[in-house]
């Protein structure tokens, strides 16, 4: 039997006070089912182990229309009736939902105002002097009662005093209410039962694997971005890497290229796969946290390995290709396991990416090729035994140079020019001698494969242990002190729209307008693309001076219709019909500039306070002739109008740090659009608050065109609806006309709204298909009847041709953006403020490049001067890896650009101004470490050259990130392409392959890494002499004796100054491309 003990309510109160998910609302009602049910009578012991005892849901009606929200809560009520405990956080439920509640916990600003049964709540508040009438929705009454109002005509002190009074009255009555919850004596059966369940898995492992595997296959096929990402990385890199080493010969340079090819495939393939998997898991980990989901891909490495193997011309006996494929599949799984480990340590992509970069760097340095294992610092030489890359590289080298048959000396390579005169043998060209020169044990074949498998198991086990640890919630941060002392202006309202001929109102007319979604997926390659109608032909007019409402159930096309009106539809939609603005057909840029749009997503800067957010928005949007005091007054007016006084100095916050609630973010977004007194204001599900809808009604009466989509309206806001456009679930129009006529219209069709029912709920219920049990047929027939009835009334509408636009009208529709000198200081100050309030971002940028350089120096210092050190010196000179992270303000910038208050040039210039100092600082520090650490060459010239190279690579990496995420709105595509471009850029630098194909050599001259290596290697190798051991003197391994031999071996021309100029041109050109990409 289940009871709620007396101290359980107190525990809930404490939890709600510290949990951001419940404090997102001004007031929250909590339903607790405390029915005493014997679970022995409800289910058998075996079945009960798979049935949760407690269900909790935060705002389950979010994103649903009123009808479906009722269905969901009814389902939860049914579960409670079966003996389960159900806890729901819900905001302003409809009356039918209220009747389902058994217990109410009412909160306001984290304080308890009522805690008791639903049947007693009316009597309690009547005794407090706040009676709830029988015809009123109790939920709406209580929410209004415990919400802090921000009346324009005065201060919100009246509502604050009312709430304080309710708090005191509840404290006086709390002991009496709490006494009703006497502990239920059950001899500890509940504890024992719950403990027994917690010790057993909810579902057997075999069933979890089967279900998750099927789900992964279906989600991959239906949302092919993950499949496209993994396949594109592996196939593209396999082809490019194989072509770069196309059919290498068996000469000394060919042997070196074979070693480089094997290393390149493991590392150039492994790094993009690691970063891509970290990105993918940073999103999928949200489901992983609940279900321990894990997905992998096999086709990618198989295709990549086969293509690479035969392009390069590796051993073509029967066994070698299959063993090579086995190692590459193992390498893929190790990269995935390492990505899971990184994302388990941090759910944030930026932090997990740094961890992945660290893993990759350590593996590359210990892998045996980039730095010769005998050249690693003595105190770190043991690290190769802890690096999976060393074992993978050893395995592929053993397969190529020795083979599974274990011949005495391995495979023999061409020795026409390297024969040993005293013996006539080709000592240095036998496979076992080659792998021995690499520091790999001569007898290894299967040993490195087994060791690599051990790393895969270890990474997976460690990641699993970390994933099972308790997760930390959002971080509480102190609110920054606002730099602005509030300027309180009494009775200040938004300026009315002047009805002059130069600023006419705008009527928006839709004539037979329809939208069809073209779906492109894997099936599109096998047949025609799939098309689905989203919006059926619509004929309606949204007039200025009226509040127009678009209503309909979830998925009816409300948001898509608003995007069409504001010219924000993506290209995958096919349009039919016309949209006219005052009978004119306008360009999309003009439409976007004319319309102020509040989307469902609140793209706000999390590090700013509410007041700062509005002040910066006012500076960017308002004309520059408005004074600073007027902007402050305008912002104060918006804060009071939108009810944001109590949180004006609170940071906005996000999932990582606690800030304002979701409802308050919506009001901030609305307030930003109201700053400019827009002529057309369009809001996508703004709020259900009656005060906000009343303000929108007043704005429309001033001459504006105001359009809102809404699907869970309160009963008291229905009178504000001037016009209603009603859509069915399939996007078909059901009604378009005056709001006061809609109930009469449905009455003529035989549907009467009860007096006690919310008119909005009644309308939504009529056009919603109820999929429960046997109700679907009747509800579907009802909806179709209403669609057909509306179609008859629309069939007589005639098309109207667009009118020509005069120059005066074009100027009236145009919107002037503030000049660069006004926008730049504001944008720069806002970004700088964010950088100072998020020190981790600044720290990560400052320490990433120096940290990698220090790691390189630790593995290589002190450098020797024998021939083996050539490989180490070349590896040390490689460009530093750079994680491409697009600036966090991207989404805000895109919204501001659509609103016509920000330019791409201004955004990129301010971003560059903040990034350049950090890039220059990290480049100088890294260059100094690089020059004086190993040391390479302790000269001032070497310091400048190395610092400039590091700066150029970092700057180009940042620019590449901006370009990719500007061309592709989907971050997944950019996260896929970015590491591919980085890896190809490094491959074409000419370090791994000494004989790139002619086409690749031409392409390399547009990549910064080619110029970077071609200018730093001559400076680093100038004047160096290398020694050879006696064994190398008699073999083939002493082909390089000085710096000039190095330049000849890598075909680096001895003109470093020209290459420095080429690198500078690359930086300028790639940075300039950022402006055009936006």
Order of alpha helices (4+ residues) and beta strands (2+ residues): alpha-beta-alpha-beta-alpha-beta-alpha-beta-beta-alpha-alpha-alpha-alpha-alpha-alpha-alpha-alpha-alpha-alpha-alpha-alpha-alpha-beta-alpha-beta-beta-alpha-beta-alpha-beta-alpha-alpha-alpha-beta-alpha-beta-beta-beta-alpha-alpha-alpha-alpha-alpha-alpha-alpha-alpha-alpha-alpha-alpha-alpha-alpha-alpha-alpha-alpha
